Amino acid sequence: MSPLWKYRSGRFAGWHSDDALYNADGLHVGYLAGHIAYDLAGRALGELIEADWIGSRSQANYPPGESQPRRESVAHARLADRPGRDDPKRGDANRDDADRGDTAWSDPEF
């Protein structure tokens, strides 16, 4: 299980394991197809960024996914929120936000 945080806000989003996506409460809510995240109905939620962030590009035209059956929930404790990628107090000297166009990113809802 690998934790995920929402790209803009830094809020803890949940977990991903193999191709499964779980929300912060451990409920299976979607899946990953490569780096793109989909809900169980096949609607795009966004994409993985740097393995532990998830966000949605406002101008992205994600391909449609396929519906998937719900898997069992997982029992994991919530993790603390982190400074979001748009937080000026983040102080990350290695940021390449200008290249990613951070103002065009939003937090996915799941």
LOMAR-416105 format. One record per residue: z negated, y, x negated of N, C-alpha, C in turn; residue number from 1; residue in three letters. Coordinates in Angstrom, 1 decimal, decimal comma, always signed. Atoms other than C-alpha are relative to their C-alpha. Example, Ala and Ser with C-alpha at 12.3 -4.5 7.8 and 13.67 -1.06 7.14 Angstrom:
BEGIN
> n.up; n.north; n.east; ca.up; ca.north; ca.east; c.up; c.north; c.east; resi; resn
> +0,0; -1,2; -0,9; -7,8; -4,5; -12,3; +0,0; +1,2; -0,9; 1; Ala
> +0,0; -1,1; +0,9; -7,1; -1,1; -13,7; -0,8; +1,1; +0,8; 2; Ser
This chain:
BEGIN
> n.up; n.north; n.east; ca.up; ca.north; ca.east; c.up; c.north; c.east; resi; resn
> +0,0; -1,2; -0,8; +0,0; +0,0; +0,0; +0,0; +1,2; -0,9; 1; Met
> -0,1; -1,3; +0,8; +1,0; +3,4; -1,4; -0,2; +1,1; +1,0; 2; Ser
> +0,3; -1,1; -0,9; -0,4; +6,6; +0,1; +1,2; +1,0; +0,0; 3; Pro
> -1,0; -1,1; -0,1; +1,8; +9,4; +1,4; -0,7; +1,3; +0,6; 4; Leu
> +0,5; -1,3; -0,5; +1,1; +13,1; +1,9; +1,2; +0,8; +0,6; 5; Trp
> -1,1; -0,8; -0,5; +3,2; +15,5; +4,0; +0,3; +1,2; -1,0; 6; Lys
> -0,5; -0,9; +1,0; +5,3; +17,7; +1,8; -0,4; +1,4; +0,0; 7; Tyr
> +0,3; -1,4; -0,1; +4,7; +21,2; +3,1; -1,5; +0,2; +0,0; 8; Arg
> +1,4; -0,3; -0,3; +1,1; +21,0; +4,3; -1,0; -0,7; -1,0; 9; Ser
> +0,9; +0,8; +0,9; -0,4; +18,4; +1,9; -0,9; -0,9; +0,8; 10; Gly
> +0,9; +0,8; -0,8; -2,0; +16,6; +4,8; +0,3; -1,5; -0,2; 11; Arg
> -0,2; +1,4; +0,2; -2,5; +12,9; +4,4; +0,8; -0,6; +1,2; 12; Phe
> -0,9; +0,5; -1,0; +0,3; +11,2; +6,3; -0,2; -1,5; +0,4; 13; Ala
> +0,2; +1,4; -0,2; -0,4; +7,5; +5,9; +0,4; -0,8; -1,2; 14; Gly
> -0,3; +0,9; +1,1; +0,9; +4,6; +3,8; +1,4; -0,6; +0,2; 15; Trp
> -1,2; +0,8; -0,1; +4,0; +2,7; +3,0; -0,2; -1,2; -0,9; 16; His
> +0,1; +1,3; +0,7; +4,2; -0,9; +1,9; +1,3; -0,7; +0,2; 17; Ser
> -1,4; +0,5; -0,1; +7,6; -2,5; +1,1; +0,8; +0,9; +0,8; 18; Asp
> -0,8; -0,9; -0,8; +9,7; -1,1; +3,9; -0,7; +0,5; +1,2; 19; Asp
> +0,8; -0,4; -1,1; +6,9; -0,5; +6,4; -0,6; +1,3; -0,2; 20; Ala
> +0,7; -1,3; +0,0; +5,5; +2,9; +7,3; -1,1; +0,1; +1,0; 21; Leu
> +1,2; -0,1; -0,8; +2,0; +3,4; +8,6; -0,5; +1,4; +0,1; 22; Tyr
> +0,6; -1,3; -0,1; +0,3; +6,5; +9,9; -1,4; +0,0; -0,6; 23; Asn
> +1,4; -0,2; +0,7; -3,1; +7,8; +8,7; -1,0; -0,9; +0,6; 24; Ala
> +0,9; +0,9; -0,6; -4,8; +5,5; +11,2; +0,3; -1,5; -0,2; 25; Asp
> -0,4; +1,4; +0,3; -3,0; +2,4; +9,9; +0,9; -0,6; +1,0; 26; Gly
> -0,9; +0,5; -1,0; -0,7; +2,0; +12,9; +1,5; +0,0; -0,6; 27; Leu
> -1,4; +0,2; +0,4; +2,8; +0,7; +12,1; +0,9; +0,9; +0,8; 28; His
> -0,8; -1,0; -0,8; +5,1; +3,7; +13,1; +1,4; +0,0; -0,4; 29; Val
> -1,4; -0,1; +0,4; +8,3; +3,1; +11,2; +0,3; -0,8; -1,2; 30; Gly
> -0,5; +0,8; +1,2; +10,2; +1,8; +8,2; +0,8; +0,9; -0,9; 31; Tyr
> -0,8; -0,7; +1,0; +12,0; +2,9; +5,1; +1,3; -0,8; -0,2; 32; Leu
> -1,3; +0,6; +0,3; +15,7; +2,3; +4,5; +0,4; +0,8; -1,3; 33; Ala
> -0,1; -0,8; +1,3; +16,0; +3,4; +0,8; -1,1; +1,0; +0,0; 34; Gly
> +1,0; -1,0; +0,1; +14,3; +6,7; +0,6; -0,1; +0,8; +1,4; 35; His
> +0,1; -0,7; -1,3; +14,8; +7,7; +4,3; -1,0; -0,8; +0,9; 36; Ile
> +1,0; +0,6; -0,9; +12,0; +7,1; +6,8; +0,5; +0,1; +1,4; 37; Ala
> -0,4; +0,1; -1,4; +12,7; +6,1; +10,4; -1,2; -0,4; +0,8; 38; Tyr
> +1,0; +0,6; -0,9; +10,4; +5,6; +13,4; +0,5; -1,3; +0,5; 39; Asp
> -0,3; +1,3; -0,5; +10,5; +2,3; +15,2; +1,2; +0,0; +1,0; 40; Leu
> -1,1; -0,1; -0,9; +13,2; +3,6; +17,6; +1,3; +0,2; -0,8; 41; Ala
> -1,1; -0,3; +0,9; +15,5; +4,3; +14,6; +0,3; +1,4; -0,2; 42; Gly
> -0,3; -1,4; +0,2; +15,2; +8,1; +14,6; -0,6; +0,4; -1,4; 43; Arg
> +0,4; -0,4; +1,3; +15,0; +9,7; +11,2; -1,2; +0,9; +0,0; 44; Ala
> +1,2; -0,8; +0,1; +11,6; +11,1; +10,3; +0,1; +1,0; -1,2; 45; Leu
> -0,1; -0,8; +1,3; +12,4; +12,5; +6,8; +0,4; -1,0; -1,1; 46; Gly
> -0,3; +0,8; +1,2; +12,6; +11,1; +3,3; -1,2; +0,1; -1,0; 47; Glu
> +1,0; +0,0; +1,0; +10,3; +10,1; +0,5; +0,5; +0,9; -1,2; 48; Leu
> -0,2; -0,9; +1,1; +10,0; +12,6; -2,3; -1,0; -0,4; -1,1; 49; Ile
> +0,9; +0,3; +1,1; +8,5; +11,6; -5,7; -1,0; -1,1; +0,4; 50; Glu
> +0,8; +1,2; -0,4; +7,1; +8,3; -4,1; -1,2; +0,2; +0,8; 51; Ala
> +1,2; -0,1; -0,8; +4,0; +9,8; -2,6; +0,0; +1,3; +0,9; 52; Asp
> -0,1; -1,1; -1,0; +5,3; +12,7; -0,5; +1,1; -0,3; +1,0; 53; Trp
> -1,1; +0,2; -1,0; +7,3; +12,7; +2,7; +0,2; +1,3; +0,7; 54; Ile
> -0,4; -1,3; -0,7; +9,2; +15,6; +4,2; +1,4; -0,2; +0,6; 55; Gly
> -1,3; +0,0; -0,7; +12,2; +16,4; +6,3; +0,7; +1,3; -0,3; 56; Ser
> -0,9; -1,2; +0,3; +15,0; +18,8; +5,2; +0,5; +0,5; +1,3; 57; Arg
> -0,4; -0,6; -1,3; +15,8; +21,2; +8,0; +1,5; -0,1; +0,2; 58; Ser
> -1,5; +0,1; -0,2; +19,6; +21,0; +7,3; +0,5; -1,4; -0,3; 59; Gln
> -0,5; +1,3; +0,3; +19,7; +17,3; +6,6; +0,6; -0,6; +1,2; 60; Ala
> -0,7; +0,8; -1,1; +22,0; +15,1; +8,7; -0,2; -1,5; -0,4; 61; Asn
> +0,4; +1,3; +0,4; +20,2; +11,8; +8,3; +0,8; -1,0; +0,9; 62; Tyr
> -0,7; +1,0; -0,8; +22,2; +8,7; +9,4; -1,0; -0,7; +1,0; 63; Pro
> +0,8; +0,6; -0,9; +20,9; +6,9; +12,4; -0,5; -1,4; -0,5; 64; Pro
> +0,6; +1,3; +0,4; +18,6; +3,9; +11,9; +0,1; -1,0; +1,1; 65; Gly
> +0,0; +1,1; -1,1; +18,0; +0,7; +13,9; -1,4; -0,1; +0,5; 66; Glu
> +1,4; +0,2; -0,6; +15,1; +0,0; +16,2; -0,6; -1,3; -0,7; 67; Ser
> +0,7; +1,1; +0,7; +12,5; -2,3; +14,7; -1,3; -0,4; +0,9; 68; Gln
> +1,2; +0,4; -0,7; +9,6; -4,3; +16,2; -1,2; +0,5; -0,7; 69; Pro
> +1,3; -0,4; +0,6; +6,0; -3,1; +15,6; -0,6; -1,1; -0,7; 70; Arg
> +0,7; +1,0; +0,8; +4,1; -4,9; +13,0; -1,5; +0,2; +0,3; 71; Arg
> +1,5; -0,2; -0,1; +0,3; -5,4; +12,9; -0,4; +1,3; -0,7; 72; Glu
> +0,6; -1,1; +0,7; -1,8; -2,4; +12,0; -0,7; -0,4; -1,3; 73; Ser
> +0,7; +0,3; +1,3; -3,5; -2,2; +8,6; -1,3; +0,8; +0,0; 74; Val
> +1,3; -0,6; +0,0; -7,1; -1,3; +8,0; -0,2; +0,7; -1,4; 75; Ala
> +0,2; -0,8; +1,3; -7,3; +1,5; +5,3; -0,7; +1,3; +0,4; 76; His
> +0,7; -1,3; -0,2; -9,5; +4,5; +5,0; +1,0; +1,2; -0,2; 77; Ala
> -0,8; -1,2; +0,2; -7,9; +7,9; +5,4; -0,3; +0,6; -1,4; 78; Arg
> +0,2; -0,7; +1,3; -7,4; +9,8; +2,1; -0,1; +1,5; +0,3; 79; Leu
> +0,1; -1,5; -0,1; -8,2; +13,5; +1,5; +1,4; +0,6; +0,0; 80; Ala
> -1,2; -0,8; +0,0; -5,5; +16,1; +2,1; +0,1; +0,5; -1,5; 81; Asp
> -0,3; -0,6; +1,3; -3,9; +17,7; -1,0; +0,7; +1,3; +0,2; 82; Arg
> -0,8; -1,2; -0,2; -2,4; +21,1; -1,6; +1,4; -0,3; +0,2; 83; Pro
> -1,4; +0,3; -0,3; +1,0; +21,1; -0,1; +1,0; +0,6; -1,1; 84; Gly
> -0,9; -0,4; +1,0; +4,1; +21,7; -2,1; +0,4; +1,5; +0,1; 85; Arg
> -0,3; -1,4; -0,1; +4,4; +25,2; -0,8; -1,3; +0,9; -0,2; 86; Asp
> +1,3; -0,6; +0,3; +0,8; +26,1; -1,7; +0,1; +0,8; -1,3; 87; Asp
> -0,1; -0,7; +1,3; +0,8; +28,9; -4,3; -1,1; -0,3; -1,0; 88; Pro
> +1,2; +0,3; +0,8; -2,6; +27,7; -5,6; +0,3; -1,4; -0,7; 89; Lys
> -0,2; +1,4; +0,5; -1,0; +24,3; -6,5; +0,0; +0,1; -1,5; 90; Arg
> +0,0; -0,2; +1,4; -0,3; +25,5; -10,1; +0,6; -1,1; -0,8; 91; Gly
> -0,7; +1,1; +0,7; +2,0; +22,6; -11,0; +1,0; +0,6; -0,9; 92; Asp
> -0,9; -0,6; +1,0; +3,7; +23,8; -14,2; +1,4; -0,7; +0,0; 93; Ala
> -1,3; +0,7; +0,1; +6,4; +21,1; -13,8; +0,8; +0,0; +1,3; 94; Asn
> -0,7; +0,0; -1,3; +7,5; +22,1; -10,3; +1,4; +0,4; -0,2; 95; Arg
> -1,4; -0,3; +0,0; +11,2; +22,2; -9,7; +0,3; +0,4; +1,5; 96; Asp
> -0,2; -0,3; -1,4; +10,8; +23,6; -6,1; +1,3; +0,8; +0,3; 97; Asp
> -1,2; -0,8; -0,3; +13,6; +26,1; -6,5; +1,2; -0,9; +0,1; 98; Ala
> -1,1; +1,0; +0,0; +16,0; +23,1; -7,2; +0,0; -0,7; +1,4; 99; Asp
> +0,1; +0,8; -1,3; +14,7; +21,3; -4,0; +0,1; +0,9; +1,2; 100; Arg
> +0,0; -1,0; -1,1; +14,7; +24,5; -1,9; -1,1; -0,3; +1,0; 101; Gly
> +1,2; +0,3; -0,8; +11,2; +24,0; -0,6; -0,1; +0,7; +1,3; 102; Asp
> +0,1; -0,7; -1,3; +11,5; +26,6; +2,1; +0,8; -0,7; +1,1; 103; Thr
> -0,7; +0,8; -0,9; +13,9; +24,2; +3,8; -0,6; -1,3; +0,5; 104; Ala
> +0,7; +1,2; -0,4; +11,4; +21,4; +4,1; -1,0; +0,2; +1,1; 105; Trp
> +1,1; +0,0; -1,0; +9,1; +20,6; +7,0; -0,7; -1,3; -0,1; 106; Ser
> +0,8; +1,2; -0,1; +6,4; +18,0; +7,6; +0,5; -0,9; +1,2; 107; Asp
> -0,4; +0,8; -1,1; +7,5; +15,0; +9,6; -1,2; -0,3; +0,9; 108; Pro
> +1,1; +0,3; -1,0; +5,5; +14,1; +12,8; +0,0; -1,5; +0,2; 109; Glu
> +0,1; +1,4; -0,4; +4,3; +10,5; +13,1; -1,5; -0,3; -0,1; 110; Phe
